[in-house]
C-alpha cells in the first residue's frame, strides 16, 4: 500500500513566540527557529506545524490576524519566512502554517472597511445582526457571555465566537472563499507544505439556528478549498498535509473530512481523549487521568477505516501532558516516556509540541498576574462572577491554563534557559536547569532519545504506519494493545500509574523494540504474569 509522506512522519508544533529569540527582545522569532533547525533534524521530524506568525495585534497571541500575507514584525519578515522554508527543506523538513479563517482581527483591513457603513462592499465579509441571539463566546470560561458586540457607529451587532477583537468571517459570502483561497495560494506558492486549520468545523455555522459546528455546507466549502488550493486538481502530484481542528468531531464525521476520495483534508484533530479527562466534564475543574476511559476513546478512534488519525497529547492550548496525565515529580522521566510510547505506536500521524520531547512540565503559577492568556484572564473574571473564592481561582486555572504550554522552550541551563538574552515575554519555568535540551542530548536514556527512537521506528517499519489495532484486556491502569501487519504481531504495553501492575499474557516475546526502563531489567517471558514497574512501557515483537 502506497503511503503519503505525512503518514510516516512525525510533526513538531512550534509556538514561535516561545521557541527561540534571536535578537534579545524576549520574543521568539523566525530567525530563532532557523537557528534550531539542526536540533529538529536530529530529532527526526518530517514537518513543523508553525503557529501563526502573520501580522497581528496579538490580542490572542497571533490567532487574530490583521494581514494574512505579511509577517508580524516581532517574528520577522516575509523574507525570513522564505529563508526558513528553504532552510527547512534542506533538512527534509516541511513547514505547515496555521490557517485561521473562521475569524480575523478587528484590525484587518476587511473589518476596518466593514465598520464604515452598512453599504460598504466589505460589510458582508462579516456577520451582523440588529439584535443578538443566544450564542456564547468561547473566551468566557464556563459561564455564559455573549458572542455579540454592538458596533456603536452602525447600531448593529457583529459576531465573535472568541474575543470581541476576533470578528467571525461570513462564509455564506463567496467573496470570502476567494479571499481565503488567494491567501492560501500565496503561501503555497512560497513552498509551504500544508496547513493546520484552526476551528475549521465552525466555518459552516448557521447563525440563526445557533448551529456552530458541522453546518450543512461545511464539507462543500472544504472540497471547494481543496480544488482551488492544495489539492490534486490545483497542484497535481503535491501531497499537502492538511489537518483540521475539530473539537466536535466523531469518528464518523472525521471520515467525512479525511477519506481520500472526498478530497477534503488529510486528517483532523479530535479532542475526545482530552475532554474525557476533565473533571465533571468542565475544563477549569482540572484533569484526572481515567485510564479505562482513555482506552475506550483511543480504541474507538483507532477503528477509522476510510480516514486517518492524528495523534497528540499536547498543543499550544493544552497543559503539559506529563503534568496533566503523568507524574511530573517522582516519575517525570518514566511517565513522559511511557506516554510517548503509548501514543506514537498507535495508527495515525503523531504530533509533538515543543518541549514535550524534553518532558517539560506545567508552570507553578501562584498569582493571576503571572498569566498572559486572554482565556485564563477571562475565565478568572467569570469564576469571580460565579462566586468562586479568590484563593481557589489560581489553583483551578493553573492546572489547565494555555500558558502552561507557552512558557519558553528550555534549551540549556544558562540565563532564561537559553531562550533569550533579554527579558522573556512569559516567565521561564524555574525547573529549566534540570529539564532542558542540553541535558537531554547528553543522556542516552533521556526523554528526547525515546522520542527520537520512536520517530525512527515509524520511518523504518510499515507495521507502525499500517498495522491493524487490537485493544487487549488488561488491568484497569494498564493500556495494552496489538498492532498486526503481514502475519506478524507487535505488543505495546504501558502501565499508566504510580503503582506496580500485573500484565498477564500467553504471548511469546521476541525482539524488544523499545523500553522506558533499563533494558537488562526486562524479563522476556511468555505465558506468564509480567510485573510492570510504575509507568513502565515497552513494545515487543511477538513470536
DOMAR-639041 format. One record per residue (C-alpha): residue number from 0; residue in three letters; x, y, z. Coordinates in Angstrom, 2 decimals. Last residue first. Layout:
pos code u v w
NUM ALA X Y Z .
...
END
This chain:
pos code u v w
542 UNK 6.97 -14.84 18.10 .
541 UNK 5.83 -11.41 19.22 .
540 UNK 7.71 -8.19 18.51 .
539 UNK 7.96 -6.08 21.65 .
538 UNK 6.96 -2.58 22.69 .
537 UNK 7.54 -1.43 26.23 .
536 UNK 6.20 0.83 28.96 .
535 UNK 6.82 1.09 32.69 .
534 UNK 4.98 3.92 34.41 .
533 UNK 5.36 2.29 37.82 .
532 UNK 7.04 -1.14 37.35 .
531 UNK 5.25 -3.87 35.43 .
530 UNK 5.08 -7.44 36.69 .
529 UNK 4.57 -9.79 33.76 .
528 UNK 2.42 -12.79 34.55 .
527 UNK 3.18 -15.78 32.40 .
526 UNK 2.70 -17.46 29.04 .
525 UNK 5.90 -15.97 27.70 .
524 UNK 8.77 -14.15 29.31 .
523 UNK 11.49 -11.75 28.22 .
522 UNK 12.01 -10.09 31.58 .
521 UNK 13.17 -6.51 31.02 .
520 UNK 15.62 -5.44 33.70 .
519 UNK 18.51 -5.52 31.23 .
518 UNK 16.63 -2.94 29.15 .
517 UNK 16.81 -0.22 31.79 .
516 UNK 13.33 1.29 31.88 .
515 UNK 11.47 3.06 29.09 .
514 UNK 11.51 0.13 26.67 .
513 UNK 11.64 -0.05 22.88 .
512 UNK 11.75 -2.78 20.26 .
511 UNK 12.33 -5.94 22.32 .
510 UNK 12.64 -8.84 19.88 .
509 UNK 10.51 -11.87 20.66 .
508 UNK 8.01 -12.34 23.44 .
507 UNK 5.81 -15.40 23.37 .
506 UNK 2.28 -14.32 24.17 .
505 UNK 0.05 -16.06 26.68 .
504 UNK -0.49 -12.84 28.62 .
503 UNK -0.97 -11.40 32.07 .
502 UNK 0.08 -7.84 32.84 .
501 UNK 0.41 -7.09 36.53 .
500 UNK 0.80 -3.57 37.88 .
499 UNK 3.29 -1.84 40.18 .
498 UNK 1.97 1.52 41.30 .
497 UNK 2.46 5.11 40.13 .
496 UNK 0.09 4.54 37.21 .
495 UNK -0.24 4.36 33.44 .
494 UNK 1.47 0.99 32.99 .
493 UNK 2.02 0.66 29.25 .
492 UNK 2.04 -2.40 26.98 .
491 UNK 2.67 -2.43 23.22 .
490 UNK 2.65 -5.85 21.56 .
489 UNK 3.61 -6.39 17.93 .
488 UNK 2.10 -9.12 15.78 .
487 UNK 3.22 -10.56 12.46 .
486 UNK 1.17 -12.11 9.68 .
485 UNK 1.64 -9.12 7.38 .
484 UNK 0.75 -6.47 10.00 .
483 UNK -0.94 -6.63 13.37 .
482 UNK -0.54 -3.96 16.06 .
481 UNK -1.52 -5.22 19.48 .
480 UNK -2.68 -3.28 22.53 .
479 UNK -2.06 -2.90 26.23 .
478 UNK -3.04 0.06 28.41 .
477 UNK -2.56 -0.95 32.05 .
476 UNK -4.40 1.04 34.72 .
475 UNK -7.57 -1.10 34.66 .
474 UNK -5.66 -4.41 34.43 .
473 UNK -5.69 -5.86 30.95 .
472 UNK -7.97 -6.93 28.12 .
471 UNK -6.25 -6.16 24.84 .
470 UNK -7.10 -3.43 22.32 .
469 UNK -6.49 -4.50 18.72 .
468 UNK -5.05 -2.21 16.06 .
467 UNK -4.28 -3.08 12.44 .
466 UNK -0.82 -2.26 11.10 .
465 UNK -0.31 0.48 8.52 .
464 UNK 2.07 3.05 9.94 .
463 UNK 3.72 1.22 12.82 .
462 UNK 3.62 -2.04 10.84 .
461 UNK 5.43 -0.30 7.97 .
460 UNK 8.62 -0.07 9.99 .
459 UNK 11.63 2.14 9.22 .
458 UNK 10.20 5.65 9.44 .
457 UNK 7.91 4.83 12.36 .
456 UNK 10.71 3.18 14.34 .
455 UNK 12.89 6.24 13.67 .
454 UNK 10.30 8.58 15.18 .
453 UNK 10.01 6.30 18.22 .
452 UNK 13.80 6.28 18.61 .
451 UNK 13.97 10.09 18.59 .
450 UNK 11.12 10.32 21.08 .
449 UNK 12.98 7.97 23.43 .
448 UNK 16.18 9.93 22.83 .
447 UNK 14.49 13.15 23.90 .
446 UNK 13.08 11.58 27.08 .
445 UNK 16.63 10.73 28.08 .
444 UNK 18.30 7.29 28.11 .
443 UNK 21.46 8.34 26.27 .
442 UNK 21.91 11.47 28.37 .
441 UNK 23.82 14.34 26.76 .
440 UNK 21.01 15.38 24.43 .
439 UNK 18.50 15.54 27.27 .
438 UNK 20.78 17.72 29.40 .
437 UNK 21.28 20.18 26.53 .
436 UNK 17.56 20.17 25.68 .
435 UNK 16.41 21.27 29.13 .
434 UNK 14.92 19.99 32.38 .
433 UNK 17.27 20.31 35.37 .
432 UNK 18.27 23.94 34.92 .
431 UNK 14.85 24.73 33.45 .
430 UNK 12.93 23.93 36.67 .
429 UNK 12.08 27.62 37.21 .
428 UNK 9.72 27.59 34.17 .
427 UNK 10.65 30.61 32.07 .
426 UNK 8.43 33.67 32.56 .
425 UNK 6.46 34.96 29.58 .
424 UNK 7.71 37.72 27.23 .
423 UNK 11.27 36.76 28.15 .
422 UNK 13.52 39.62 29.33 .
421 UNK 16.56 39.80 27.09 .
420 UNK 19.32 37.32 26.18 .
419 UNK 16.63 34.90 25.06 .
418 UNK 15.71 31.19 25.05 .
417 UNK 18.96 29.88 26.51 .
416 UNK 17.11 28.67 29.60 .
415 UNK 16.43 32.26 30.64 .
414 UNK 20.03 32.51 31.88 .
413 UNK 22.08 29.41 31.08 .
412 UNK 20.93 25.89 32.00 .
411 UNK 20.06 24.81 28.45 .
410 UNK 17.34 24.86 25.77 .
409 UNK 14.13 25.19 27.77 .
408 UNK 11.46 26.45 25.39 .
407 UNK 9.70 29.50 26.74 .
406 UNK 6.38 29.23 28.62 .
405 UNK 3.52 28.73 26.16 .
404 UNK 2.35 25.24 27.08 .
403 UNK 1.49 26.14 30.65 .
402 UNK 0.07 29.46 29.39 .
401 UNK -2.91 27.55 27.99 .
400 UNK -4.17 27.22 31.54 .
399 UNK -5.34 23.76 32.65 .
398 UNK -3.99 23.11 36.12 .
397 UNK -3.10 26.73 36.94 .
396 UNK -6.67 27.92 36.28 .
395 UNK -8.21 25.98 39.15 .
394 UNK -5.31 26.63 41.52 .
393 UNK -5.45 30.37 40.68 .
392 UNK -9.21 30.63 41.29 .
391 UNK -9.50 28.89 44.65 .
390 UNK -8.00 31.66 46.79 .
389 UNK -10.23 34.20 45.04 .
388 UNK -13.37 32.38 46.18 .
387 UNK -15.73 31.26 43.43 .
386 UNK -18.90 33.37 43.39 .
385 UNK -19.90 32.90 39.76 .
384 UNK -18.79 36.45 38.99 .
383 UNK -15.35 35.58 40.37 .
382 UNK -15.19 32.49 38.16 .
381 UNK -16.16 34.56 35.13 .
380 UNK -13.40 37.09 35.80 .
379 UNK -10.86 34.28 36.25 .
378 UNK -12.06 32.71 32.99 .
377 UNK -11.43 35.98 31.18 .
376 UNK -7.85 36.10 32.44 .
375 UNK -7.23 32.46 31.55 .
374 UNK -8.75 32.86 28.06 .
373 UNK -6.76 36.02 27.38 .
372 UNK -3.51 34.22 28.15 .
371 UNK -0.81 36.16 29.98 .
370 UNK -0.96 34.63 33.44 .
369 UNK 1.57 35.68 36.08 .
368 UNK -0.66 38.45 37.45 .
367 UNK -3.18 35.76 38.41 .
366 UNK -0.83 34.60 41.19 .
365 UNK 0.88 31.34 42.18 .
364 UNK 1.69 29.71 38.82 .
363 UNK 3.98 26.68 39.09 .
362 UNK 4.48 26.19 35.32 .
361 UNK 3.43 22.87 33.79 .
360 UNK 6.15 20.42 32.86 .
359 UNK 8.74 19.85 30.12 .
358 UNK 9.50 16.16 29.44 .
357 UNK 12.18 17.02 26.88 .
356 UNK 10.29 15.68 23.84 .
355 UNK 7.24 17.62 25.04 .
354 UNK 9.36 20.77 24.80 .
353 UNK 7.73 21.95 21.58 .
352 UNK 4.52 20.01 20.92 .
351 UNK 4.94 16.63 19.25 .
350 UNK 2.34 15.43 16.74 .
349 UNK 1.89 11.78 15.80 .
348 UNK 0.33 10.69 12.47 .
347 UNK -2.01 7.73 12.80 .
346 UNK -2.08 4.13 14.00 .
345 UNK -0.83 3.82 17.58 .
344 UNK 2.88 3.33 18.24 .
343 UNK 3.49 7.02 18.89 .
342 UNK 0.82 7.38 21.59 .
341 UNK 1.69 4.64 24.06 .
340 UNK 5.44 5.08 23.63 .
339 UNK 5.20 8.84 24.26 .
338 UNK 3.02 8.42 27.34 .
337 UNK 5.50 5.94 28.76 .
336 UNK 8.48 8.20 28.01 .
335 UNK 6.95 11.16 29.85 .
334 UNK 5.86 8.81 32.66 .
333 UNK 9.38 7.44 33.13 .
332 UNK 11.06 10.85 33.04 .
331 UNK 8.58 12.53 35.41 .
330 UNK 8.24 9.57 37.78 .
329 UNK 8.92 11.21 41.15 .
328 UNK 7.66 14.68 40.16 .
327 UNK 5.78 15.30 36.91 .
326 UNK 3.62 12.19 37.25 .
325 UNK 1.66 11.67 34.04 .
324 UNK -1.76 12.79 32.82 .
323 UNK -1.85 16.58 33.23 .
322 UNK 1.72 17.22 34.40 .
321 UNK 3.44 14.92 31.88 .
320 UNK 0.88 16.08 29.33 .
319 UNK 1.78 19.77 29.57 .
318 UNK -1.42 21.82 29.70 .
317 UNK -3.38 22.39 26.49 .
316 UNK -3.96 25.29 24.08 .
315 UNK -0.49 25.43 22.49 .
314 UNK -0.57 21.68 21.84 .
313 UNK -0.11 18.48 23.78 .
312 UNK -1.09 14.80 23.83 .
311 UNK -1.33 14.08 20.12 .
310 UNK -2.20 11.51 17.49 .
309 UNK -3.89 12.45 14.20 .
308 UNK -5.95 9.69 12.69 .
307 UNK -6.69 8.92 9.05 .
306 UNK -9.92 8.27 7.17 .
305 UNK -11.67 5.40 5.42 .
304 UNK -11.41 2.72 8.07 .
303 UNK -11.23 4.59 11.38 .
302 UNK -11.15 1.92 14.09 .
301 UNK -8.29 3.54 16.01 .
300 UNK -10.73 6.24 17.11 .
299 UNK -12.80 3.80 19.15 .
298 UNK -9.74 2.21 20.73 .
297 UNK -8.43 5.65 21.71 .
296 UNK -11.69 6.58 23.44 .
295 UNK -12.16 3.29 25.30 .
294 UNK -8.54 3.11 26.41 .
293 UNK -8.72 6.66 27.74 .
292 UNK -11.95 5.81 29.60 .
291 UNK -10.28 2.81 31.26 .
290 UNK -7.25 5.00 32.07 .
289 UNK -9.09 7.88 33.73 .
288 UNK -6.45 10.56 34.24 .
287 UNK -7.96 13.47 36.16 .
286 UNK -7.60 16.91 34.66 .
285 UNK -8.87 20.18 36.12 .
284 UNK -12.13 21.72 37.31 .
283 UNK -11.46 24.52 34.87 .
282 UNK -12.10 22.30 31.87 .
281 UNK -15.50 21.03 32.90 .
280 UNK -16.64 17.49 32.04 .
279 UNK -17.11 16.57 35.70 .
278 UNK -13.32 16.53 35.99 .
277 UNK -11.79 16.89 32.54 .
276 UNK -10.21 13.61 31.35 .
275 UNK -12.89 12.88 28.74 .
274 UNK -12.30 16.34 27.24 .
273 UNK -8.73 15.41 26.29 .
272 UNK -9.42 11.94 24.85 .
271 UNK -12.39 13.40 22.94 .
270 UNK -10.24 16.11 21.41 .
269 UNK -10.22 15.27 17.71 .
268 UNK -7.57 16.78 15.46 .
267 UNK -8.42 16.15 11.84 .
266 UNK -6.85 14.32 8.92 .
265 UNK -5.57 14.74 5.36 .
264 UNK -8.33 17.17 4.38 .
263 UNK -11.06 17.44 1.72 .
262 UNK -10.89 15.43 -1.48 .
261 UNK -13.76 13.03 -0.69 .
260 UNK -11.93 10.03 -2.19 .
259 UNK -9.16 10.38 0.38 .
258 UNK -11.46 9.95 3.41 .
257 UNK -10.27 12.68 5.79 .
256 UNK -13.09 15.12 6.47 .
255 UNK -16.01 12.74 6.05 .
254 UNK -14.06 10.11 8.00 .
253 UNK -13.73 12.53 10.88 .
252 UNK -17.52 12.92 10.97 .
251 UNK -17.97 9.19 11.54 .
250 UNK -15.16 9.12 14.11 .
249 UNK -16.89 11.98 15.96 .
248 UNK -15.77 15.56 15.52 .
247 UNK -16.87 18.47 17.72 .
246 UNK -13.46 19.76 18.78 .
245 UNK -12.42 19.85 15.13 .
244 UNK -9.01 21.42 14.45 .
243 UNK -8.41 20.44 10.84 .
242 UNK -5.24 18.91 9.49 .
241 UNK -3.90 19.45 5.99 .
240 UNK -0.61 17.95 4.90 .
239 UNK -0.15 18.62 1.20 .
238 UNK 0.99 15.94 -1.22 .
237 UNK 1.62 17.77 -4.50 .
236 UNK 1.41 15.48 -7.52 .
235 UNK -1.01 17.73 -9.39 .
234 UNK -1.44 21.14 -7.69 .
233 UNK -4.92 22.63 -8.25 .
232 UNK -6.78 19.42 -9.05 .
231 UNK -4.60 17.36 -6.72 .
230 UNK -5.49 19.52 -3.74 .
229 UNK -3.66 22.44 -2.12 .
228 UNK -5.55 25.49 -3.43 .
227 UNK -8.74 25.70 -5.51 .
226 UNK -9.83 22.06 -5.50 .
225 UNK -9.13 21.60 -1.80 .
224 UNK -10.91 24.85 -0.93 .
223 UNK -14.02 23.78 -2.89 .
222 UNK -13.96 20.43 -1.11 .
221 UNK -13.63 22.25 2.21 .
220 UNK -16.53 24.60 1.50 .
219 UNK -18.78 21.73 0.39 .
218 UNK -17.81 19.91 3.59 .
217 UNK -19.01 22.78 5.76 .
216 UNK -22.26 23.47 3.87 .
215 UNK -24.64 21.67 6.26 .
214 UNK -23.01 23.03 9.43 .
213 UNK -20.64 20.82 11.37 .
212 UNK -20.11 23.32 14.20 .
211 UNK -21.89 26.46 15.37 .
210 UNK -25.61 25.85 14.88 .
209 UNK -27.44 28.71 16.60 .
208 UNK -30.22 28.32 14.01 .
207 UNK -29.85 32.00 13.10 .
206 UNK -26.08 31.60 12.95 .
205 UNK -25.74 28.61 10.67 .
204 UNK -22.09 27.62 11.01 .
203 UNK -20.14 26.24 8.06 .
202 UNK -16.84 27.87 9.10 .
201 UNK -17.03 26.37 12.59 .
200 UNK -15.50 22.93 11.89 .
199 UNK -12.30 24.73 10.85 .
198 UNK -11.53 25.67 14.43 .
197 UNK -7.92 26.47 13.31 .
196 UNK -6.79 24.71 10.14 .
195 UNK -3.27 23.28 10.20 .
194 UNK -1.99 23.96 6.72 .
193 UNK 0.23 22.48 4.02 .
192 UNK 3.79 22.01 2.83 .
191 UNK 4.76 25.66 2.47 .
190 UNK 6.72 26.46 -0.67 .
189 UNK 6.25 30.14 -1.47 .
188 UNK 3.49 29.28 -3.94 .
187 UNK 1.70 27.51 -1.10 .
186 UNK 1.90 30.73 0.90 .
185 UNK 0.16 32.95 -1.69 .
184 UNK -2.10 30.02 -2.62 .
183 UNK -3.56 30.07 0.88 .
182 UNK -4.06 33.85 0.71 .
181 UNK -5.88 33.53 -2.62 .
180 UNK -8.09 30.68 -1.43 .
179 UNK -9.12 32.72 1.61 .
178 UNK -10.00 35.78 -0.46 .
177 UNK -11.96 33.65 -2.93 .
176 UNK -13.93 31.98 -0.13 .
175 UNK -14.71 35.37 1.41 .
174 UNK -16.08 36.53 -1.95 .
173 UNK -18.43 33.53 -1.91 .
172 UNK -20.29 35.07 1.10 .
171 UNK -22.01 32.42 3.25 .
170 UNK -18.60 32.01 4.86 .
169 UNK -19.09 35.23 6.81 .
168 UNK -15.92 35.82 8.79 .
167 UNK -16.18 35.92 12.57 .
166 UNK -14.94 39.01 14.37 .
165 UNK -11.84 38.42 16.53 .
164 UNK -11.37 41.57 18.65 .
163 UNK -14.52 40.64 20.57 .
162 UNK -12.58 37.54 21.58 .
161 UNK -13.97 34.15 20.51 .
160 UNK -17.25 33.31 18.76 .
159 UNK -17.28 36.88 17.52 .
158 UNK -20.48 38.04 15.81 .
157 UNK -21.19 41.68 14.97 .
156 UNK -24.03 43.72 16.45 .
155 UNK -25.68 46.61 14.64 .
154 UNK -26.08 50.21 15.80 .
153 UNK -23.99 51.46 12.88 .
152 UNK -21.40 53.61 14.67 .
151 UNK -21.86 51.87 18.01 .
150 UNK -20.83 48.42 16.77 .
149 UNK -22.50 46.24 19.37 .
148 UNK -20.65 43.09 20.37 .
147 UNK -22.09 39.59 20.00 .
146 UNK -20.74 36.28 21.29 .
145 UNK -22.45 36.93 24.60 .
144 UNK -21.01 35.57 27.83 .
143 UNK -22.26 32.47 29.57 .
142 UNK -20.19 30.74 32.26 .
141 UNK -17.55 28.02 31.96 .
140 UNK -14.71 30.28 30.82 .
139 UNK -15.86 33.22 28.71 .
138 UNK -13.47 33.08 25.79 .
137 UNK -15.52 30.73 23.60 .
136 UNK -18.21 33.39 23.14 .
135 UNK -21.83 32.32 23.54 .
134 UNK -24.68 32.44 21.01 .
133 UNK -28.03 33.47 22.48 .
132 UNK -29.24 35.84 19.76 .
131 UNK -28.12 39.42 19.22 .
130 UNK -30.41 42.03 17.66 .
129 UNK -29.81 44.08 14.52 .
128 UNK -27.50 41.38 13.22 .
127 UNK -24.12 41.34 11.54 .
126 UNK -21.78 38.57 10.33 .
125 UNK -18.61 39.53 8.47 .
124 UNK -17.42 39.72 4.85 .
123 UNK -20.86 41.21 4.14 .
122 UNK -19.74 44.65 5.23 .
121 UNK -16.78 44.54 2.86 .
120 UNK -18.68 46.19 -0.01 .
119 UNK -19.62 49.09 2.33 .
118 UNK -23.37 49.68 2.36 .
117 UNK -23.83 49.08 6.08 .
116 UNK -21.18 51.68 6.72 .
115 UNK -17.61 52.22 7.87 .
114 UNK -17.42 49.09 10.01 .
113 UNK -16.86 46.79 7.03 .
112 UNK -13.85 48.82 5.90 .
111 UNK -11.98 48.28 9.17 .
110 UNK -13.22 44.70 9.06 .
109 UNK -11.66 44.00 5.68 .
108 UNK -8.49 45.93 6.51 .
107 UNK -7.85 43.61 9.45 .
106 UNK -7.84 45.45 12.77 .
105 UNK -10.89 43.55 14.07 .
104 UNK -8.65 40.53 13.70 .
103 UNK -9.88 37.70 11.51 .
102 UNK -12.32 34.86 12.07 .
101 UNK -13.08 31.31 10.96 .
100 UNK -10.07 31.69 8.69 .
99 UNK -7.11 30.91 10.92 .
98 UNK -4.67 28.79 8.90 .
97 UNK -1.60 27.69 10.85 .
96 UNK 1.28 27.01 8.51 .
95 UNK 2.87 23.64 7.80 .
94 UNK 6.59 23.93 7.03 .
93 UNK 8.31 20.85 5.57 .
92 UNK 11.50 19.27 6.87 .
91 UNK 13.90 17.41 4.57 .
90 UNK 16.88 19.23 6.11 .
89 UNK 17.45 21.36 3.00 .
88 UNK 13.66 21.95 3.01 .
87 UNK 13.92 23.52 6.47 .
86 UNK 16.48 26.01 5.17 .
85 UNK 14.25 26.97 2.23 .
84 UNK 11.07 27.37 4.30 .
83 UNK 13.04 29.33 6.91 .
82 UNK 14.51 31.63 4.27 .
81 UNK 11.06 32.33 2.82 .
80 UNK 9.78 33.16 6.29 .
79 UNK 12.71 35.48 6.90 .
78 UNK 11.96 37.20 3.57 .
77 UNK 8.31 37.59 4.66 .
76 UNK 9.68 39.45 7.67 .
75 UNK 10.49 38.86 11.31 .
74 UNK 8.65 37.44 14.32 .
73 UNK 8.21 40.69 16.25 .
72 UNK 7.38 42.41 12.96 .
71 UNK 4.31 40.19 12.39 .
70 UNK 4.60 38.60 8.94 .
69 UNK 2.55 39.64 5.92 .
68 UNK 0.14 37.88 3.59 .
67 UNK -2.62 37.14 6.11 .
66 UNK -2.80 40.71 7.37 .
65 UNK -4.71 41.61 10.57 .
64 UNK -4.79 38.11 12.04 .
63 UNK -6.20 37.31 15.48 .
62 UNK -4.74 33.88 16.26 .
61 UNK -1.44 35.70 16.74 .
60 UNK -1.18 35.75 20.51 .
59 UNK -4.91 36.23 21.10 .
58 UNK -4.92 40.03 21.28 .
57 UNK -1.70 39.85 19.29 .
56 UNK -2.25 43.00 17.14 .
55 UNK -1.48 40.70 14.21 .
54 UNK 0.74 40.32 11.16 .
53 UNK 1.05 36.61 10.45 .
52 UNK 3.28 34.33 12.52 .
51 UNK 0.54 31.88 13.48 .
50 UNK 1.54 28.52 14.99 .
49 UNK 4.06 26.69 12.81 .
48 UNK 3.44 22.99 12.34 .
47 UNK 6.93 21.79 11.53 .
46 UNK 7.37 18.76 9.31 .
45 UNK 9.21 15.45 8.96 .
44 UNK 10.71 15.13 12.45 .
43 UNK 13.97 13.29 13.11 .
42 UNK 15.11 14.62 16.48 .
41 UNK 18.45 15.39 14.82 .
40 UNK 16.64 17.41 12.15 .
39 UNK 14.82 19.31 14.88 .
38 UNK 18.13 20.20 16.53 .
37 UNK 19.57 21.22 13.16 .
36 UNK 16.57 23.51 12.65 .
35 UNK 17.37 25.47 15.82 .
34 UNK 18.95 28.57 14.26 .
33 UNK 16.14 28.76 11.72 .
32 UNK 13.63 28.88 14.57 .
31 UNK 15.45 31.84 16.10 .
30 UNK 15.48 33.56 12.74 .
29 UNK 11.71 33.12 12.66 .
28 UNK 11.13 34.71 16.06 .
27 UNK 10.81 34.11 19.80 .
26 UNK 10.02 37.15 21.89 .
25 UNK 12.28 38.46 24.66 .
24 UNK 13.67 41.33 22.60 .
23 UNK 17.14 39.77 22.54 .
22 UNK 17.51 39.40 18.79 .
21 UNK 17.36 35.67 18.03 .
20 UNK 14.58 34.52 20.37 .
19 UNK 13.87 30.80 20.29 .
18 UNK 10.69 28.75 20.80 .
17 UNK 8.24 30.82 22.85 .
16 UNK 6.76 33.38 20.44 .
15 UNK 7.05 30.88 17.60 .
14 UNK 4.76 28.22 19.12 .
13 UNK 6.33 25.34 17.22 .
12 UNK 4.49 22.08 16.61 .
11 UNK 6.53 19.08 15.51 .
10 UNK 5.02 16.60 13.06 .
9 UNK 6.07 12.94 12.93 .
8 UNK 6.36 11.35 9.51 .
7 UNK 5.35 8.00 8.01 .
6 UNK 1.74 9.03 7.35 .
5 UNK 2.79 12.55 6.36 .
4 UNK 4.85 11.27 3.45 .
3 UNK 1.81 9.56 2.00 .
2 UNK 1.73 5.77 1.90 .
1 UNK 1.41 3.38 -1.01 .
0 UNK 0.00 0.00 0.00 .
END
